[in-house]
Amino acid sequence: MTVRVLVVDDHPVVRAGIRALLDGAADIEVVGEASTAAEAVRRSGAFRPDVVLMDLQLGDGVGGVAATRQLLELPEPPHVLVLTTYDADTDINRAIDAGATGYLLKAGPPEELFHALRAAAQGRTALSPEIATRLLRRRRTPEEALSGREVEILELLARGLGNRDLARELFISEATVKTHLVHIYSKLGVDNRVAAVREAVRQRLIRFDDGS
């Protein structure tokens, strides 16, 4: 069986590199490329790939998570395998929640990508070892894991929002925000919002862009 792949990445050099790499596998064929979510959906409908290899950041502003949802709404949806540099828990969870079959890091070896594409084509889950280890660790210690809402609050904290702005953004009361913060501080072992953001970034629970 030949695995038909559509490569989605907004960097032409990266797409060319992935294509050259995959051309070295006899049972994997790159049937097309796309740089935006709209192109990915359109070309997936035209080329009918078995697997869409999806980056998380795309050129049209619509990210890989939203693109994944759109692809899975097609009449004959492909499997979506995320290939990215982002390894924050929030990115992983959103991609998987959107329906991605697997999640790989670009730093991984070529053999890992080949294996994941073959697995994804059969509908089997494919995860980078680092991602699988972290997901398993969090399943084993659910009482210490942050909830989706707590991660969302951390992301907003990283953007500098205060309690009032957090409440307005999330349509909850300031008292509820304070309760969430107490739980976040306890789980992360910190006592203030700056330390919470720093620890969340260190644990790769969220990404933080300082603009540099």
C-alpha positions in Angstrom: 0.0 0.0 0.0 1.3 3.4 -1.0 0.5 6.2 1.5 -0.6 9.3 -0.3 0.4 12.5 1.6 -0.5 16.2 1.3 2.2 18.4 2.9 0.8 21.6 4.6 3.4 24.2 5.7 3.7 27.9 5.1 7.4 27.8 4.4 8.4 26.6 0.9 11.8 25.5 2.0 10.3 23.3 4.7 7.8 21.8 2.2 10.7 21.1 -0.2 12.7 19.4 2.5 9.8 17.2 3.6 9.1 16.3 0.0 12.7 15.3 -0.6 12.7 13.3 2.6 9.5 11.4 1.8 10.6 10.7 -1.7 13.2 8.4 -0.2 10.5 6.1 1.1 9.2 3.6 -1.6 5.7 3.3 -0.1 5.1 7.0 0.5 4.0 9.5 -2.2 3.6 13.3 -1.8 0.6 14.1 -4.0 0.5 17.8 -3.3 1.5 20.8 -1.1 -0.4 23.6 0.5 0.7 26.7 2.5 -2.7 27.8 3.9 -5.8 26.2 5.5 -7.9 27.1 2.4 -5.4 25.5 0.1 -5.2 22.4 2.3 -8.9 21.9 2.2 -9.2 22.5 -1.5 -6.3 20.3 -2.5 -7.3 17.6 -0.1 -10.6 17.4 -1.9 -8.9 17.3 -5.2 -6.0 14.9 -4.5 -7.7 12.6 -1.9 -4.6 12.0 0.3 -4.6 9.3 2.9 -2.8 11.6 5.3 -2.4 15.4 5.6 0.9 16.3 7.2 -0.1 19.5 9.0 2.0 22.4 10.5 0.3 24.4 13.3 1.2 27.9 12.0 -0.1 28.7 8.5 0.2 31.7 6.3 -3.4 32.8 6.0 -3.9 33.3 9.8 -6.0 30.2 10.1 -3.9 27.7 12.1 -3.4 24.0 11.8 -6.0 23.2 14.5 -8.8 25.0 12.6 -7.6 23.5 9.3 -7.7 20.1 10.9 -11.4 20.6 11.8 -12.2 21.8 8.3 -10.5 18.8 6.7 -12.4 16.4 8.9 -15.6 17.9 7.7 -14.9 16.9 4.1 -17.1 14.1 2.6 -14.1 11.8 2.5 -11.8 13.2 5.2 -8.1 12.3 5.3 -6.2 11.5 8.5 -4.4 14.5 9.9 -0.9 14.1 11.3 0.5 17.2 13.0 4.2 18.0 12.3 5.4 21.0 14.3 8.0 22.6 16.4 5.5 23.5 19.1 5.4 21.1 22.1 3.3 23.0 24.6 0.5 21.0 26.2 -2.1 23.5 25.0 -1.0 22.9 21.4 -1.0 19.2 21.7 -4.4 19.1 23.4 -6.0 21.4 20.9 -4.7 19.4 17.9 -5.9 16.1 19.4 -9.3 17.6 20.4 -9.7 18.8 16.8 -9.3 15.2 15.6 -5.7 14.9 14.6 -4.6 11.3 14.4 -1.1 12.0 15.6 1.4 14.7 16.8 5.0 14.7 15.8 7.9 17.2 16.5 10.1 18.3 13.6 13.2 17.6 15.6 12.4 13.9 15.4 14.3 11.4 13.2 13.1 10.6 9.7 12.2 7.0 10.6 9.8 8.3 13.2 8.0 10.3 10.5 7.8 7.4 8.1 6.4 5.1 10.8 3.9 7.8 11.9 2.6 8.3 8.3 2.1 4.6 7.8 0.3 4.3 11.1 -1.9 7.4 10.5 -2.9 6.1 7.1 -4.4 3.1 8.9 -6.1 5.4 11.4 -3.7 4.5 14.3 -2.5 7.1 16.7 1.1 8.3 16.1 2.9 10.4 18.7 6.5 11.5 19.2 8.0 9.6 22.2 8.3 12.9 24.1 4.6 13.7 23.6 3.4 10.2 24.4 5.5 10.3 27.7 4.0 13.6 28.8 0.4 12.6 28.0 0.8 9.3 29.9 2.4 11.1 32.9 -0.5 13.5 33.1 -3.0 10.7 32.9 -1.3 9.0 35.8 -1.5 12.2 37.9 -4.8 13.8 37.0 -5.1 15.6 40.4 -2.0 17.6 39.4 -3.0 18.3 35.8 -4.4 21.7 34.9 -7.9 21.8 33.5 -8.5 23.3 30.0 -9.9 26.5 31.6 -6.9 26.8 33.9 -4.5 26.6 30.9 -6.7 29.2 29.1 -6.3 31.5 32.2 -2.5 31.0 32.1 -2.4 31.9 28.5 -4.3 35.1 29.2 -2.0 35.8 32.2 1.0 35.5 29.9 -0.6 38.3 27.8 -0.7 40.5 30.9 -4.4 40.5 31.6 -5.6 41.4 35.2 -8.4 39.7 37.0 -11.1 42.1 35.7 -9.9 41.6 32.1 -9.8 37.9 32.6 -13.3 37.8 33.9 -14.5 39.9 31.0 -12.6 37.8 28.4 -14.0 34.5 29.8 -17.5 35.7 30.8 -17.0 34.7 34.4 -16.9 36.6 37.7 -13.8 38.0 39.3 -14.4 35.7 42.2 -14.3 32.7 39.9 -11.1 34.0 38.4 -9.6 34.2 41.9 -10.7 30.6 42.6 -9.1 29.4 39.4 -5.9 31.2 40.3 -5.7 29.6 43.7 -6.0 26.1 42.1 -3.4 27.0 39.4 -0.9 28.3 42.0 -1.4 25.1 44.1 -0.9 22.8 41.2 2.2 24.6 39.9 3.7 25.1 43.4 3.9 29.0 43.1 2.3 31.9 44.9 1.9 34.6 42.2 0.9 35.1 38.6 4.4 35.9 37.3 5.8 32.7 38.8 2.8 30.8 37.5 3.4 31.9 33.9 7.1 31.2 34.3 6.5 27.7 35.6 3.8 27.0 33.0 6.3 27.9 30.2 9.0 25.8 31.8 6.7 22.8 31.9 5.6 23.6 28.3 2.0 23.9 29.4 1.7 27.1 27.4 3.8 29.0 24.9 5.0 32.5 25.6 6.0 34.9 22.8 8.0 37.8 24.2 8.1 39.5 20.8 11.8 39.1 20.3 
